[in-house]
Amino acid sequence: MEFISILLSSLIFIGSPIGFGLDTLAENALRSRLDGVEDIQVRVDNGSNLNLLKGKIDRLQVGARGIYPIEGLRVAIADLETDPIDLDFGNLRRGKVVLDEPLNGALHVVITPEDLNQYLLSPEFTERLNNIEINLGNAAQSREVSRYQFSNPKATFLPNNRLQLELDLSEPSLGEGLKIKAQTGFTIENGHRLVLLDPQVSVNDSEAPEQLLDTFTQNLGDRLSLRRLEESGVTTRILDATISPEQFDLVMWVSIAPSFTQ
């Protein structure tokens, strides 16, 4: 969602006075909304000045390297290409971005394991991690798990489209700790739902109980279903997702409905 918010807020450049370099204006708008960026190239195809006066452009292309959409998270590659963009010009003149028509585009993202692990160890991610609610299907067990804190997360990208996650689980008042290791392959079902393949979970190097494995599988798959975004007006489909030891490579199609901006 961070990428979508950054993109939409940066479209304010379309309302700039005619005669200014749109590519530069768009680049500056994106830079100002990112937490950081190493290199970014932007091309705006506006067709004609009349299009701009109506709040329209034909296409927006963005090629970025080393961007930080949120604090602490570096994305090695982020390439975006949109279909025509049509904004409500009345709102645009008042400094508000409101879509007249759905905004469609394709996004290509590459994240390296080094960048991901740096973010996993950040205070921002640690806070998010420990705010995750784990549903074990039993209220008493879920409350028991909530007493524990996660720490020292580490991700390893493996061959054959597999991912390994390691972290510690401890009870602060007792100082007791467990070392959790989870490894899984994955596929994308219907372009929106993550399905885990041959998931394996161990606790202190011993195979985890089947109940914990089922809980891990269900919680992660449900949380990462992109259908959850559709109620807000954002439809996303994954066209390709691959993991190699060097990188996670993701290609997505995104459609943002006008209702999302109203």
HELIX and SHEET records of a PDB file:
HELIX    1   1 GLU A    2  SER A   10  1                                   9    
HELIX    2   2 LEU A   11  GLY A   15  5                                   5    
HELIX    3   3 LEU A   22  ARG A   33  1                                  12    
HELIX    4   4 ASN A   49  LEU A   53  1                                   5    
HELIX    5   5 PHE A   89  ARG A   93  1                                   5    
HELIX    6   6 PRO A  113  LEU A  120  1                                   8    
HELIX    7   7 PRO A  123  ASN A  130  1                                   8    
HELIX    8   8 ALA A  139  SER A  146  1                                   8    
HELIX    9   9 GLU A  210  ARG A  223  1                                  14    
HELIX   10  10 LEU A  226  SER A  232  5                                   7    
HELIX   11  11 PRO A  258  THR A  261  5                                   4    
SHEET    1   A 6 GLY A  36  ASP A  45  0                                        
SHEET    2   A 6 ARG A  59  ILE A  70 -1                                        
SHEET    3   A 6 LEU A  73  THR A  82 -1                                        
SHEET    4   A 6 LEU A 103  ILE A 111 -1                                        
SHEET    5   A 6 GLN A 247  ILE A 256 -1                                        
SHEET    6   A 6 VAL A 234  SER A 244 -1                                        
SHEET    1   B 2 LYS A  56  ILE A  57  0                                        
SHEET    2   B 2 ILE A  85  ASP A  86 -1                                        
SHEET    1   C 5 GLN A 149  LEU A 158  0                                        
SHEET    2   C 5 ARG A 162  GLU A 171 -1                                        
SHEET    3   C 5 GLU A 176  GLU A 189 -1                                        
SHEET    4   C 5 ARG A 193  VAL A 203 -1                                        
SHEET    5   C 5 SER A 206  GLU A 207 -1                                        
END                                                                             
